[in-house]
Amino acid sequence: MSAVEQYARAHLVTDSSEGHRAVPVVLRYDPEADPHALRIGLPGRREWTFARQLLEQGLRAPVTAGDVHVWPCGRVQTVVEFHAGDDGVTVVQFDASALMRFLRRTYAAAATPVTR
């Protein structure tokens, strides 16, 4: 099984005058570390780890698990909301196609046999 790392552009949604700001995001999946989890990292912010199934379900309908909320936004966007205690709430809007592509890659990586 091999790790998957995918870079994507997303929009950080803020209530400041900037509104939506484009940011580079790193999507990571390491089946050897945890075959059921993935990570999303934002520049200058923490990295969140949560169930891969949550992202998959959130592409179709609103779902919540702990500090992570995911829901479709229209036909082509997906919103991921992270609650981080003292750091407040971080809301990120993705093109759903980028998240679907990432999920397909994670399932392919999990199905790849280990060769040594």
C-alpha positions as CSV (number, residue, x, y, z in Angstrom):
1,M,0.0,0.0,0.0
2,S,1.4,3.4,-0.9
3,A,0.7,6.8,0.5
4,V,-1.3,9.4,-1.5
5,E,-0.6,13.1,-1.4
6,Q,-2.6,15.5,-3.6
7,Y,-2.4,19.2,-3.7
8,A,-5.6,21.2,-4.4
9,R,-6.8,24.7,-4.4
10,A,-9.6,25.6,-2.1
11,H,-11.2,28.7,-0.8
12,L,-10.9,29.6,2.8
13,V,-14.2,31.2,3.8
14,T,-13.8,34.0,6.3
15,D,-16.1,36.8,7.7
16,S,-13.4,39.4,7.0
17,S,-13.5,41.8,4.1
18,E,-11.5,39.2,2.0
19,G,-14.5,36.9,1.9
20,H,-13.3,33.8,0.1
21,R,-9.5,33.5,-0.2
22,A,-7.9,30.9,-2.5
23,V,-5.4,28.7,-0.6
24,P,-3.3,25.7,-1.5
25,V,-4.4,22.6,0.5
26,V,-2.6,19.2,0.9
27,L,-4.7,16.1,1.0
28,R,-2.9,13.1,2.5
29,Y,-3.7,9.4,2.9
30,D,-1.3,6.8,4.4
31,P,-2.9,3.4,4.6
32,E,0.0,2.0,6.6
33,A,-0.6,4.6,9.3
34,D,-4.4,4.3,9.3
35,P,-6.3,2.8,6.4
36,H,-9.5,4.5,7.5
37,A,-8.2,8.1,7.9
38,L,-7.1,10.9,5.8
39,R,-5.5,14.3,6.5
40,I,-6.2,17.8,5.2
41,G,-3.5,20.4,5.8
42,L,-3.9,24.2,5.3
43,P,-0.9,26.6,5.1
44,G,-0.2,28.3,8.4
45,R,-2.9,26.2,10.2
46,R,-3.0,22.8,11.7
47,E,-3.6,19.6,9.9
48,W,-6.8,17.7,10.5
49,T,-7.2,13.9,10.5
50,F,-10.6,12.4,10.2
51,A,-12.4,9.3,8.7
52,R,-12.2,8.9,5.0
53,Q,-15.8,7.7,5.1
54,L,-16.8,11.1,6.5
55,L,-15.5,12.9,3.4
56,E,-17.1,10.4,1.1
57,Q,-20.5,10.7,2.7
58,G,-20.2,14.5,2.9
59,L,-20.0,14.7,-0.9
60,R,-23.6,13.6,-1.0
61,A,-25.2,14.8,2.2
62,P,-24.3,16.8,5.4
63,V,-22.4,14.7,7.9
64,T,-20.6,15.4,11.2
65,A,-18.1,13.5,13.2
66,G,-16.5,15.2,16.2
67,D,-15.0,18.5,15.2
68,V,-15.4,18.0,11.4
69,H,-18.5,18.8,9.4
70,V,-18.8,18.1,5.6
71,W,-21.6,19.0,3.3
72,P,-22.3,19.5,-0.4
73,C,-22.6,23.1,-1.5
74,G,-24.5,23.2,-4.8
75,R,-23.7,20.7,-7.5
76,V,-20.0,21.1,-7.8
77,Q,-18.7,22.3,-4.4
78,T,-18.1,20.7,-1.0
79,V,-17.6,22.5,2.3
80,V,-15.4,21.1,5.1
81,E,-15.7,22.9,8.4
82,F,-13.2,22.3,11.2
83,H,-13.8,23.2,14.8
84,A,-10.5,23.7,16.7
85,G,-11.3,24.8,20.2
86,D,-9.4,28.0,21.0
87,D,-8.5,28.4,17.3
88,G,-12.2,28.8,16.4
89,V,-13.7,27.5,13.2
90,T,-12.1,27.0,9.8
91,V,-14.3,26.7,6.8
92,V,-12.9,25.5,3.5
93,Q,-14.7,25.2,0.2
94,F,-13.5,22.7,-2.4
95,D,-14.3,21.7,-5.9
96,A,-16.1,18.4,-5.3
97,S,-14.2,16.9,-8.3
98,A,-10.8,17.3,-6.6
99,L,-12.1,15.5,-3.5
100,M,-13.6,12.7,-5.6
101,R,-10.3,12.3,-7.5
102,F,-8.5,12.2,-4.2
103,L,-10.9,9.6,-2.7
104,R,-10.5,7.4,-5.9
105,R,-6.7,7.5,-5.4
106,T,-7.0,6.5,-1.8
107,Y,-9.1,3.5,-2.6
108,A,-6.7,2.5,-5.3
109,A,-3.8,2.9,-2.9
110,A,-5.5,0.8,-0.3
111,A,-6.1,-2.0,-2.8
112,T,-2.5,-2.1,-4.0
113,P,-0.6,-5.1,-2.5
114,V,2.6,-4.4,-0.7
115,T,5.7,-5.6,-2.6
116,R,9.1,-6.0,-0.9
